[in-house]
Amino acid sequence: MCSPDANESNITAMEEEERFISGLPSHKDSPSLRNYKQFWIPEKDLVRIRSLEKTFAPRPTDVFVASMPKAGTTWLKALAFSILCRKEYSPLTSAPHPLLSLNPHECVPFLDAVIRGLDHAFVESMPSPRLLSFHTPFSLLPASIVDTCKIIYVCREPKDTFTSSWKFYNSLMMNNNIYGIDIDKLFELFCAEVQAYGPLWEHALEYWRESLANSDKVLFLRYEEMIDDPAKVMRRMAIFMGCEFSEEEESMGVVEELTRLCSFDSLKKVEDNKNESFFYEGMSVKKSLLYRKGGVGDWVNHLTPEMGRRIDSITEEKLAGSSLRF
């Protein structure tokens, strides 16, 4: 049992942390975000990120899926899970596969859920290799994760990322009887680099540079190449995670079966993903919102040509001097 002094010390530390975070810069049009070390982090998530070093014990075999929000996270989780767990859940048998009854986010939990304590016991009991995820910028990760674990990162073309984010959050608000989000207002915030976990460009550049410096630790993927040739991407992921597909698996069509299992159409048809909801930060989130179109170039249906040119101009400026291209 904790002593009164220990409890008082914990409360004081929490109060100090809350004061520190509340004193960080915010934006009048997005007050829930705080600017921390050049990134705009949701206030509640910032507490968790800053406590990572103390609250999470990584294992050398851990693999993390990382991305900006709405950049292909759900699909990448499905691919990674199906590859890493294919011995236990073979796509060639009639046994039910978890991805046919569960959402990928349930198969690959977010690390912030662990920090909140919601899934701590579950994650601690997970056999190695564990598969987890986060949206955290690379520079904000603790050394214990950077030095020990592998990270698979996916980026997405900025105009499509913005469009997907707006469609998701607008639907989320409407489903919770809250006024929808004005696309023009959100667009101005995006162009001002005020984005959850963003700026998007710096987020991608950090992981890109690390993938060049330490290719055995960070695998950098593009959403568009996942759409174009998912089987090729899955083979790259398997090699990176240390579970390359064998000649026998190749001849038996395992890669193709996993590709079909994880296809957008397949995941969208799962009953749990069509009809169920989960609660996040006090709001009901329909799982169907995680599966909209799953394509490339949908921004042309929602943004004006001028809006597209403006994002392209920012992208060109931000990536200047780097070898990264969207």
N, C-alpha and C positions, 0 to 999 in steps of 0.2 A: 504494500500500500504506500502511495506517495505521501510524504510528509506535507504539512501545511506550507512549509517553506518552499518545497519543490513545486507545489501547485501554484503558489504565488509567483515563483520564478518563471514558470511556464506562461502564466497569464501576462506577466510583464513583457516577456519576449514576444508574445503574440501581439500585444498592444504596440510595441515598438515597430514590429514588422508592418502592421496596419498603418501606422503613422508614416513610415518610410514610403510605402506604396502610395498612400493618399497624397503624398507630397510630390510625386512624380508628375511630369507634364501630361495634360490630357487635351482633348479637342472638344470644342463646344458642340460639335455635331456628332460626336461619337464618344460620349463621356465614360463609357465602360472600358475604354482602352487607355492604357498608360504607356508612355514612351520610356522604355527601359533599354539602355545601351543601344540606342538608335532603332529599336524595333517596337512596334505597337502591339502590346500583349494584353489580352483580356485580363482585367484586374484580378479576377478569381484564379485564373490560371497562373498568374505571375507568382502568387504565393507558393504554388506547387512547384513551379520551375526553380524558384530560389531555394527550395528545400530538398531538391532532388538528391544532392550529395549525401544528405543525412538520412533520407527516408527510403532510398532504393539501393539495394545491393545487386549490381549486375553480375552476370556470370559470363565467362569467356565465350560461351557458346550462344549467348543471346543474339538474336537478329531483330533489328528494328526496321519498321516501315515508316518513312518520313515524307512529308509533303506540306505544301501550303493547303489550306482548306479548299475543297472543291477542285482539286487538281488531279483527281484520279485515285484518291486514297482508298475508297471502298473496293474498287476493282483490283488494285495492287494487293490489297490484303487477301482477296480471294485467290489470286495467282500464287502469292507466297505461301499461303496456308496449304493449298492443294499440292504444291511441289514438296514442301517440307514434310508433310504428313502422308505422302502417298503410299508408304509402306503399310501404315496402319489403316488408311482409307483408300484402297485401290479403286481407281475408276473403272477397272475391268470386271469387278465383281457385282453381284446384285445387292450387296450389303448397302444400307442407306448411308449416304455421305452427309457429313454435318452441313455442308454448304447447300444441301437440298432441303434443310429444315431450319437453319439458323442464318442470321445476317452475318456477313463477314466481320462486322465490328464486334460481334459476340465471340467469334473464333479468334480474333486478334485484338485484344483489348487495348484501349488507349492507356498510356502510362499515367496520365493525370488521374484516371480512375483509381489506379493503384495508390497514388499519393493521397487521394481523398480517403483511402481506407475502404472504399466500396468493394474492391476485388482483391484486397491485399492477400488474404489467405489463399484465394484461388490461384493467384499468380505465383505465390511462393511454393505452392504445391505442384505447379506445372512441371512436367519432366523436361529435361534439356533435350534438344535446343528449344528455348522459349521464343515465341514470336510475339512481339509487342509493337506499339506504334506511338508516334507523337507528331505534332506540328511545330515543335520547338526549333528555332533557328540554331544552326550548328554552333555558333559562337556562344550560345547560352547553355549548351550541354555541359554537364560536369565531366571532368577529366576521366572519371571512373568509367563512363560510357564510351567516350571518344577513344580512349586507349585500349579498351577491352573488347568492345563489341563490333559487329558488322551492321551497316546501315544501307538500306536500299531506298534511294530517293527518287521520286518522280516529279517532274515539272510539266507544266502545260502552257500552251500559248496564252499570253496575258489577256487578249481580248476574249477568248473562250473562258478563261478562268473567271474573269469579271462577270461575264454573262451567266455562267453557272452559279456563281455566288449570289448574284442578284435574284435569279429565279428561285434558288433554294430559300434564302432568307425572306423573300417576299411571300412565298407560299407558307413558310413557317409562321410568320406573323399573322397572316390571314387565317390560318387554321386554328390559331389561338385567340381569335377574335380581337386582334390588334390591327391597327391601320397598316396597310401595306407600305413598302419602302419605295420612295420615289427614285426611279432609276437615274434621273439627272443629278439628284443630290448625292446618291451613292457614287456616281461616276466622278463627280468633283472630288470626293474624298479619296477615291482610288487614284486619281491623277495627282493628288496632293500627297500620295504615298501613305495615307492613313488607312491601313487595312489590318485586320486581325492577323497577327504574326508577321505582318509585312514591315517594310516594303517587299513586295513579291520579288523584285529584281535582285535585291541584296540577299534575300532568303535563298534563291536559286544559285546565285553566284558563290555563296559560301560553300554550299555542298558541291558545286561544280569544281571549285578550286581544290577542295579536299579530295575529290575523286581522282583528280589528276596527280596530286601529291601522294595519295595513299589508296591506290586502286584496289588493294586487298581489303580495305576497311569500308570504303564507300563505293557503291555502285550507283551511277547516275543514269536514270532513264527518262525518256520523253513520252508523254501520254500519246502523242501522235504515232510514235513507232510501235507502241503497244497496240494501237488500233490497226496499223498497217500490217504487222506480222507478229501476232501474239505468241505463236509457237517459237519463233526465233528469240523473242524476249524471254520466254520461259526457260529456254535452254541456257541463256546467259545468267539468269537468276539462279538456276540450279548449280551451275559451275561456281558462281560466287558464294553460294551458301554451303558449298562442300558436299553437295549431293547430286552430282552430275547424272544425267540419264544414261543408263547402261545400253549397250548394243541390243540386248534382249528387250529392254523397255521400248527402245526406238522401233524395233521390228514388230513389236506387239501393238504399236500405235498409242502408247501411253500419253505421249505429249499431245497428240491430237484429241484424245479423250478428255484430258485435263483442260485443253483449250475450249472444248465444247461445254464442259461442266462450268467453267468460269466465264463463259460468254455473257455479254450484257443481257441478251434475251433470256438466257437460262436463269440468271440470278433474278431478273425482274419477275419471272413467273413463279418463283418460290412463294408459297402461300403466306409464309411469315413475312416476307418482304412486301407483299401486296396489301395485307390487311392489318398488320400489327403496328403498334406505336411504342415508343419508349420516352421516358422523361429525361430532359437535360436542362439543368439550370432553371427548373420550375416550369418549363414549357413542354407540351406534348409534341413529339416529333414523329410524324408518320414515316415509317421505313420506306414507303414508296417514294418519298421525296429524294432519297439517296439514288434513285434510278430514274433519270429524266430521259435523256436521249443517248448519251454515251457516244457522241460523234465528234467530228472535227468541223470547225467553221460555222457553228450555229450563231455566232455573234452577228452575222450579217442580217439575221432575222429580227434583231432587237436593238442594234446600235446604228446610228447614222454613219455614212461614210466619213464625215468629219470627226466623229468620236473615234472611229477606227484609226484614222490617220493620227489623231492626237496620242493614242496609246502607242502606236508604232513609233512615233517620234520619241516618246519617253523611253521606250525599249531600246531604240538605237543609241540614245544618249547613255543609258545606264550600262549597256553591254560594251560600249566603246573600250577598246584596249584589252578585251577578253576574247577568248576563242569560243565562248558560249553563244549559241544561236538557237532561237526557238523555232 
